[in-house]
Amino acid sequence: MKLSVFTVASPDLTPEELCEAAAAAGIKGMEWRCKETPADKLNEKPSFWGNNLATISPDASEEDIVRFEQAAAKHERQTISITPYLTCGDIEATENIFRLAKRFGASMIRVGVPGYDRTRNYNELFDLAAAYLREVEPLARDYGVKAVVETHHNTIVPSAALTHRLVSSFNPDQIGVLYDPGNMVYEGYENYRMGLELLGPYLAHVHVKNAGWMPAPGHPNAAQASGKGGSEGDALDPIAWSCGWRPIASGIVPWKQVLSDLRAVGYDGWFGVEDFSSAYDTRTMLKIYANQMNRWMEEIG
């Protein structure tokens, strides 16, 4: 089983510390978070999306690149992805990431898609994304690095079906899908196997995390929303629900079922941990993740 870590989930470890911890856990692949870290965040406490210590800049110096390369090489870890936060349509920035990924010997990068917040029509945003991918596809071919589109809430590709609609006119050797069931708890759930069957050759990578929903506390319908029975406290006041990250075994995604479905469709790629629950320290999280995935895969046979 090919296990990796997306370094957004390991903000408190330097590249050297993380590669050592990944090796100790039996995690082979490194997915380097690629983002500029603003100067005013460098003295902050490490965090997923702020002062993340295992983040490489899109404009990394040769010294920085060598540092990340040497950290991976020392512990015999493999860089499989450079994972940025690209804006859909920004071809110059996208090519820069392709260039960086090729330098690292990575097999994929994540590309941008439009967000969706009801302020612009989906069809207009779809056309923008498709036009962008038409320019990305030849870059992926030229650099020998696959571009992946991630299933992600609050974008035009929250589900396998909508992601497939976007990528299906492109060559799956150049444009693929990063399948993320944890994101699909927020938005985009479909029967996992059906979605995977639809994606077919476009299925390129899988991220592993989990999430769950909770009803608003203190609402007059909270007891009914929690399944405790009885009539609603206020039948004219719809209850609000909120979604948040959970540890991998404690969220809505039934990971043993998803692994079974992935096996059924013949998936043999990487599984990248992206646990945002903060339930464990980073080293413990990596060890638990590796044990979970290996044990569950053994159990499903």
C-alpha positions as CSV (number, residue, x, y, z in Angstrom):
1,M,0.0,0.0,0.0
2,K,1.4,3.3,-1.0
3,L,1.1,5.9,1.8
4,S,2.0,9.6,1.6
5,V,1.5,12.7,3.6
6,F,0.3,16.1,2.4
7,T,2.4,18.4,4.5
8,V,-0.4,20.9,5.1
9,A,-1.3,18.4,7.8
10,S,2.1,18.5,9.5
11,P,2.7,22.2,10.2
12,D,4.9,21.8,13.2
13,L,7.6,19.7,11.7
14,T,10.4,20.9,9.5
15,P,11.1,19.0,6.2
16,E,13.9,17.1,8.0
17,E,11.8,16.2,11.0
18,L,8.8,15.3,8.8
19,C,10.8,13.0,6.6
20,E,12.2,11.3,9.6
21,A,8.8,10.9,11.2
22,A,7.3,9.6,7.9
23,A,10.0,7.0,7.6
24,A,9.4,5.9,11.2
25,A,5.7,5.5,10.4
26,G,6.3,3.6,7.2
27,I,5.0,6.5,5.0
28,K,6.9,6.7,1.7
29,G,5.5,9.6,-0.3
30,M,5.8,13.3,0.4
31,E,3.3,15.8,-1.0
32,W,4.9,19.2,-0.3
33,R,2.6,22.1,0.4
34,C,3.6,24.9,-1.9
35,K,2.6,28.4,-0.8
36,E,4.3,31.7,0.1
37,T,4.4,32.2,3.8
38,P,3.8,35.9,4.6
39,A,6.6,37.5,6.7
40,D,4.2,38.5,9.4
41,K,3.3,34.8,10.0
42,L,6.8,33.5,10.3
43,N,6.9,34.1,14.1
44,E,3.4,32.7,14.7
45,K,2.7,29.3,16.2
46,P,2.8,26.6,13.4
47,S,-0.6,26.0,11.8
48,F,-2.0,24.2,8.9
49,W,-2.5,27.2,6.6
50,G,-0.4,29.8,8.3
51,N,3.2,29.2,9.5
52,N,3.5,25.7,8.1
53,L,7.1,24.6,8.6
54,A,7.0,22.0,5.8
55,T,5.9,24.4,3.0
56,I,8.0,25.3,0.0
57,S,7.5,28.6,-1.8
58,P,6.5,28.6,-5.5
59,D,9.5,30.8,-6.0
60,A,11.9,28.7,-3.8
61,S,15.6,29.5,-4.1
62,E,18.0,26.8,-5.1
63,E,19.1,26.5,-1.5
64,D,15.5,25.9,-0.4
65,I,15.0,23.3,-3.1
66,V,18.1,21.4,-2.2
67,R,17.1,21.4,1.4
68,F,13.8,19.7,0.7
69,E,15.5,17.3,-1.7
70,Q,18.1,16.3,0.8
71,A,15.6,15.9,3.6
72,A,13.7,13.4,1.5
73,A,16.8,11.6,0.2
74,K,18.3,11.2,3.7
75,H,15.3,9.2,4.8
76,E,14.6,7.6,1.5
77,R,11.3,9.3,1.0
78,Q,9.8,10.0,-2.4
79,T,8.4,13.4,-3.5
80,I,5.2,12.5,-5.4
81,S,3.5,15.9,-5.6
82,I,4.0,19.6,-5.4
83,T,0.6,20.8,-4.1
84,P,0.0,24.6,-4.5
85,Y,-3.1,26.8,-4.3
86,L,-3.3,28.0,-7.9
87,T,-5.9,30.4,-9.2
88,C,-7.9,29.0,-12.2
89,G,-6.6,30.7,-15.3
90,D,-3.2,31.7,-14.0
91,I,-1.1,29.9,-16.6
92,E,2.2,31.6,-15.7
93,A,1.9,30.5,-12.0
94,T,0.8,27.0,-13.1
95,E,3.8,26.5,-15.4
96,N,6.1,27.7,-12.6
97,I,4.7,24.8,-10.4
98,F,5.1,22.3,-13.3
99,R,8.7,23.4,-13.5
100,L,9.3,23.0,-9.8
101,A,7.5,19.6,-9.8
102,K,9.7,18.3,-12.6
103,R,12.8,19.5,-10.7
104,F,11.7,17.4,-7.7
105,G,10.7,14.4,-9.9
106,A,7.1,14.7,-8.7
107,S,4.4,12.9,-10.7
108,M,1.6,15.4,-10.1
109,I,0.6,18.9,-9.2
110,R,-2.8,20.2,-8.1
111,V,-4.4,22.8,-10.4
112,G,-6.9,25.5,-9.6
113,V,-10.7,25.5,-10.1
114,P,-13.2,28.3,-9.6
115,G,-14.9,28.6,-6.2
116,Y,-18.7,28.6,-6.1
117,D,-20.6,31.0,-3.7
118,R,-23.8,31.8,-5.6
119,T,-22.4,35.1,-7.0
120,R,-21.5,33.8,-10.4
121,N,-23.3,31.3,-12.6
122,Y,-22.0,27.8,-12.5
123,N,-22.0,27.5,-16.3
124,E,-19.9,30.6,-16.7
125,L,-17.4,29.2,-14.2
126,F,-17.3,25.8,-15.9
127,D,-16.4,27.4,-19.2
128,L,-13.5,29.3,-17.5
129,A,-12.2,26.1,-15.9
130,A,-12.4,24.2,-19.1
131,A,-10.5,26.9,-21.0
132,Y,-7.8,26.9,-18.3
133,L,-7.4,23.1,-18.5
134,R,-7.1,23.3,-22.2
135,E,-4.0,25.3,-21.6
136,V,-2.8,23.1,-18.7
137,E,-3.1,19.9,-20.7
138,P,-0.1,20.6,-23.1
139,L,2.0,21.8,-20.2
140,A,1.3,18.6,-18.3
141,R,2.4,16.6,-21.4
142,D,5.5,18.7,-22.0
143,Y,6.7,18.6,-18.4
144,G,5.7,14.9,-17.8
145,V,3.7,15.8,-14.7
146,K,0.0,15.1,-14.3
147,A,-2.4,17.9,-13.3
148,V,-5.0,16.9,-10.8
149,V,-8.3,18.5,-10.0
150,E,-9.4,18.0,-6.4
151,T,-13.0,17.2,-5.3
152,H,-13.5,20.1,-3.0
153,H,-16.5,21.8,-1.3
154,N,-17.3,25.4,-2.2
155,T,-15.9,24.9,-5.7
156,I,-17.6,23.9,-9.0
157,V,-16.2,20.3,-8.5
158,P,-17.5,19.2,-5.1
159,S,-18.5,15.7,-6.3
160,A,-17.0,12.9,-8.4
161,A,-19.7,13.5,-11.1
162,L,-19.1,17.3,-11.4
163,T,-15.3,16.7,-11.4
164,H,-15.7,14.1,-14.1
165,R,-17.8,16.5,-16.2
166,L,-14.9,19.0,-16.1
167,V,-12.1,16.6,-16.9
168,S,-13.8,14.1,-19.2
169,S,-12.8,15.8,-22.4
170,F,-9.1,15.7,-21.6
171,N,-6.5,13.0,-21.8
172,P,-6.3,11.2,-18.4
173,D,-2.6,10.8,-18.9
174,Q,-2.3,14.6,-18.4
175,I,-5.4,15.6,-16.4
176,G,-6.6,13.5,-13.5
177,V,-8.7,13.7,-10.3
178,L,-7.6,13.9,-6.7
179,Y,-10.5,12.1,-4.9
180,D,-11.2,13.4,-1.4
181,P,-14.1,11.8,0.4
182,G,-13.4,14.0,3.5
183,N,-14.2,17.1,1.5
184,M,-17.3,15.5,0.2
185,V,-18.7,15.3,3.7
186,Y,-19.1,19.1,3.5
187,E,-20.5,18.9,0.0
188,G,-20.6,16.5,-2.8
189,Y,-21.4,13.1,-1.3
190,E,-22.3,10.3,-3.8
191,N,-22.1,6.6,-3.4
192,Y,-18.4,6.1,-3.3
193,R,-18.1,3.1,-5.7
194,M,-20.4,4.7,-8.2
195,G,-18.3,7.9,-8.2
196,L,-15.1,5.9,-8.6
197,E,-16.5,3.8,-11.4
198,L,-17.5,7.1,-13.2
199,L,-14.0,8.6,-12.8
200,G,-12.4,5.5,-14.3
201,P,-9.0,6.3,-15.7
202,Y,-9.2,9.9,-14.4
203,L,-8.8,8.7,-10.8
204,A,-5.2,9.8,-10.0
205,H,-4.8,10.2,-6.3
206,V,-6.7,9.9,-3.0
207,H,-6.6,12.1,0.1
208,V,-7.5,10.6,3.5
209,K,-9.2,12.6,6.2
210,N,-12.6,12.8,7.8
211,A,-15.3,15.2,8.9
212,G,-18.7,15.3,10.6
213,W,-21.9,17.3,11.0
214,M,-23.4,18.7,14.3
215,P,-26.7,20.5,14.9
216,A,-26.6,24.0,16.4
217,P,-26.5,23.7,20.2
218,G,-29.3,25.4,22.1
219,H,-31.7,25.4,19.2
220,P,-35.3,24.4,20.2
221,N,-35.0,21.5,17.7
222,A,-31.6,20.3,18.9
223,A,-32.9,17.2,20.6
224,Q,-34.9,16.1,17.5
225,A,-32.0,16.9,15.2
226,S,-29.8,14.6,17.4
227,G,-32.1,11.7,16.9
228,K,-33.4,11.7,20.5
229,G,-37.0,11.6,19.4
230,G,-40.0,13.8,20.3
231,S,-41.6,16.7,18.5
232,E,-39.7,19.7,17.2
233,G,-39.4,22.6,19.6
234,D,-40.1,25.0,16.8
235,A,-41.4,23.6,13.5
236,L,-41.1,27.0,11.8
237,D,-37.4,27.5,12.7
238,P,-35.1,25.3,10.6
239,I,-32.0,24.2,12.6
240,A,-28.5,25.1,11.4
241,W,-25.9,22.4,11.1
242,S,-22.1,22.9,11.0
243,C,-19.4,20.6,9.6
244,G,-16.0,20.2,11.1
245,W,-12.9,17.9,10.8
246,R,-12.8,14.6,12.7
247,P,-10.1,12.0,13.2
248,I,-10.0,9.4,10.4
249,A,-11.9,6.7,12.3
250,S,-14.5,9.1,13.9
251,G,-16.1,10.9,11.0
252,I,-18.8,10.3,8.4
253,V,-16.6,8.7,5.7
254,P,-16.6,4.9,6.2
255,W,-13.0,4.4,5.3
256,K,-13.1,0.6,5.2
257,Q,-15.9,0.8,2.7
258,V,-14.1,3.4,0.6
259,L,-11.0,1.3,0.6
260,S,-13.1,-1.7,-0.5
261,D,-14.6,0.4,-3.3
262,L,-11.2,1.6,-4.4
263,R,-9.9,-1.9,-4.5
264,A,-13.0,-2.9,-6.5
265,V,-12.2,-0.4,-9.2
266,G,-8.5,-1.4,-9.4
267,Y,-7.0,1.7,-7.8
268,D,-3.3,1.1,-7.0
269,G,-2.1,4.7,-6.4
270,W,-1.1,6.7,-3.4
271,F,-3.2,7.5,-0.3
272,G,-2.2,10.8,1.2
273,V,-3.1,11.7,4.8
274,E,-4.5,15.2,5.3
275,D,-5.9,15.0,8.8
276,F,-7.0,18.4,10.1
277,S,-8.6,17.1,13.3
278,S,-5.7,18.0,15.6
279,A,-6.6,14.9,17.7
280,Y,-3.0,13.8,17.9
281,D,0.4,15.3,17.7
282,T,1.9,15.0,14.2
283,R,4.2,12.0,14.8
284,T,1.4,10.1,16.5
285,M,-1.1,11.0,13.8
286,L,1.2,9.6,11.1
287,K,1.8,6.3,13.0
288,I,-1.9,5.8,13.6
289,Y,-2.8,6.6,10.0
290,A,-0.3,4.1,8.6
291,N,-1.5,1.4,11.0
292,Q,-5.2,2.1,10.2
293,M,-4.7,2.0,6.4
294,N,-2.6,-1.2,6.5
295,R,-4.9,-3.0,8.9
296,W,-8.0,-2.0,7.1
297,M,-6.7,-3.0,3.8
298,E,-5.7,-6.4,5.3
299,E,-9.1,-6.8,6.8
300,I,-11.0,-6.2,3.5
301,G,-8.8,-8.9,1.9
